[in-house]
Amino acid sequence: MREVKIKCVLQVFGGIDQLPEDVKDLMQEAIRARKKAYAPYSNFQVGAAILLDNGEVIIGSNQENASYPSGLCAERTAVYYAGAKYPNIKILKMAITAASSKGTTLEPIPPCGACRQAIAEYEVKQNQPIEIYFMGESGKVARSNSLSNLLPLVFDKSVL
């Protein structure tokens, strides 16, 4: 037997004002998307914005449903829309922001497991990393240079 250590490396910015201009703009799009979230059950609004290789920005917000499993997270809303509208265009960067009406979220909030798996599918498909920036409502912003950093033991088509 041998022990395997998996390491996750993130860069953490003190706030949105410390981001590169293009990422700051992308995060502002995610914030606008977050404000359009439909989250009457969890009261947890999430917005995502994706920068594509063709310069297009695709946004998504979480959309809940009284039948909880029928809702969809902001990240998957954006990724699936990008895949439907621009099936052969690569995703370069993703910005995610989350807020709760129950209190201010100041720590970076990463994508959930289902969203990580969905993003992984596109990262594998395009054979190129997707930079992911995530934050709460305000405060620090974390950056991962690749989804594989957030989901190191990815389940993909190679195991099927």
C-alpha positions in Angstrom: 0.0 0.0 0.0 1.1 3.6 -0.6 -0.4 6.8 0.5 -1.5 9.4 -2.2 -1.8 13.0 -1.2 -4.0 15.3 -3.3 -3.3 19.0 -3.2 -5.6 21.8 -4.1 -3.9 25.1 -4.8 -5.9 28.3 -5.0 -4.9 32.0 -5.3 -7.0 34.2 -3.1 -7.6 37.9 -3.8 -8.6 40.3 -1.1 -11.6 41.5 -3.1 -13.1 42.0 -6.5 -11.0 45.2 -6.9 -7.8 43.2 -6.9 -8.9 41.1 -9.9 -7.5 41.6 -13.4 -9.8 43.9 -15.4 -11.3 41.2 -17.6 -12.1 39.0 -14.6 -13.5 41.9 -12.7 -15.9 42.5 -15.6 -16.8 38.8 -15.7 -17.5 38.8 -12.0 -19.7 41.9 -12.4 -21.7 39.9 -15.0 -22.0 37.0 -12.4 -23.2 39.5 -9.8 -25.9 40.8 -12.2 -26.9 37.2 -13.0 -27.0 36.4 -9.2 -29.6 39.2 -8.7 -31.8 37.4 -11.3 -31.7 34.0 -9.4 -35.0 32.3 -8.6 -34.3 30.9 -5.1 -37.5 31.2 -3.0 -36.8 27.9 -1.1 -33.1 28.1 -0.2 -32.9 31.9 -0.2 -29.4 31.3 -1.6 -28.8 33.2 -4.9 -26.0 32.2 -7.2 -24.8 33.8 -10.4 -22.3 32.6 -12.9 -20.6 34.2 -16.0 -18.5 32.3 -18.5 -16.1 33.9 -21.0 -15.9 31.9 -24.2 -13.0 31.7 -26.7 -15.0 33.8 -29.2 -15.4 36.7 -26.7 -19.0 35.9 -25.8 -20.1 36.0 -22.2 -22.8 33.6 -21.1 -24.5 34.0 -17.8 -26.6 31.8 -15.6 -28.4 31.9 -12.2 -29.8 29.2 -10.0 -33.4 28.3 -10.7 -35.2 26.5 -7.9 -38.4 24.4 -8.0 -40.8 23.2 -5.3 -39.7 19.7 -6.4 -36.1 20.3 -5.2 -34.2 18.0 -7.6 -35.8 19.8 -10.6 -33.9 23.0 -10.0 -30.6 23.9 -11.6 -27.5 25.6 -10.3 -26.2 28.8 -11.9 -23.0 27.1 -13.0 -24.7 24.3 -14.9 -27.3 26.8 -16.3 -24.5 28.8 -17.9 -22.3 25.8 -18.9 -25.2 24.0 -20.6 -26.4 27.1 -22.4 -22.9 27.8 -23.6 -22.7 24.2 -24.9 -26.0 24.5 -26.6 -25.4 27.8 -28.2 -21.7 27.5 -29.0 -21.0 23.7 -29.0 -17.5 23.9 -30.4 -16.3 27.1 -28.6 -14.0 26.7 -25.6 -14.8 28.0 -22.2 -11.8 30.1 -21.0 -13.0 31.5 -17.6 -15.9 31.2 -15.2 -16.9 33.7 -12.4 -19.2 32.6 -9.6 -20.8 34.6 -6.8 -23.2 33.5 -4.1 -25.3 35.4 -1.6 -27.8 34.4 1.1 -30.7 36.4 2.4 -30.0 34.8 5.8 -26.7 36.7 6.2 -23.8 38.1 4.3 -21.5 35.6 2.6 -17.9 36.9 2.8 -15.9 33.7 2.1 -15.5 32.3 -1.4 -18.1 29.7 -2.2 -17.0 27.1 -4.7 -19.2 25.1 -7.1 -21.1 22.2 -5.7 -20.1 18.6 -6.6 -22.7 18.3 -9.4 -21.5 21.5 -11.0 -17.9 20.5 -10.7 -18.7 17.3 -12.6 -20.5 19.3 -15.3 -17.7 21.7 -15.7 -15.2 18.8 -15.7 -17.0 17.4 -18.8 -16.4 20.6 -20.7 -12.8 20.9 -19.5 -12.1 17.3 -20.7 -14.0 17.9 -23.9 -12.0 20.9 -24.9 -8.7 19.5 -23.6 -7.9 22.9 -22.0 -8.2 24.1 -18.4 -11.0 26.5 -17.4 -10.0 29.2 -14.9 -12.6 29.4 -12.1 -13.0 32.5 -9.9 -15.5 32.3 -7.0 -16.6 34.5 -4.2 -19.5 35.1 -1.7 -21.6 38.2 -1.9 -18.5 40.3 -1.3 -15.0 39.9 0.2 -12.3 37.5 -0.9 -12.2 35.9 -4.3 -10.6 32.5 -4.9 -9.1 31.4 -8.2 -8.5 27.9 -9.4 -6.4 27.5 -12.6 -8.4 24.5 -13.6 -11.5 22.5 -12.6 -9.3 19.5 -12.1 -7.8 21.4 -9.2 -11.2 21.4 -7.5 -12.1 17.8 -8.6 -8.8 16.0 -8.8 -10.2 12.5 -9.2 -12.4 13.4 -12.1 -14.9 10.8 -13.5 -14.8 11.2 -17.3 -15.3 9.3 -20.6 -11.9 7.6 -20.2 -13.3 5.3 -17.5 -16.4 4.3 -19.5 
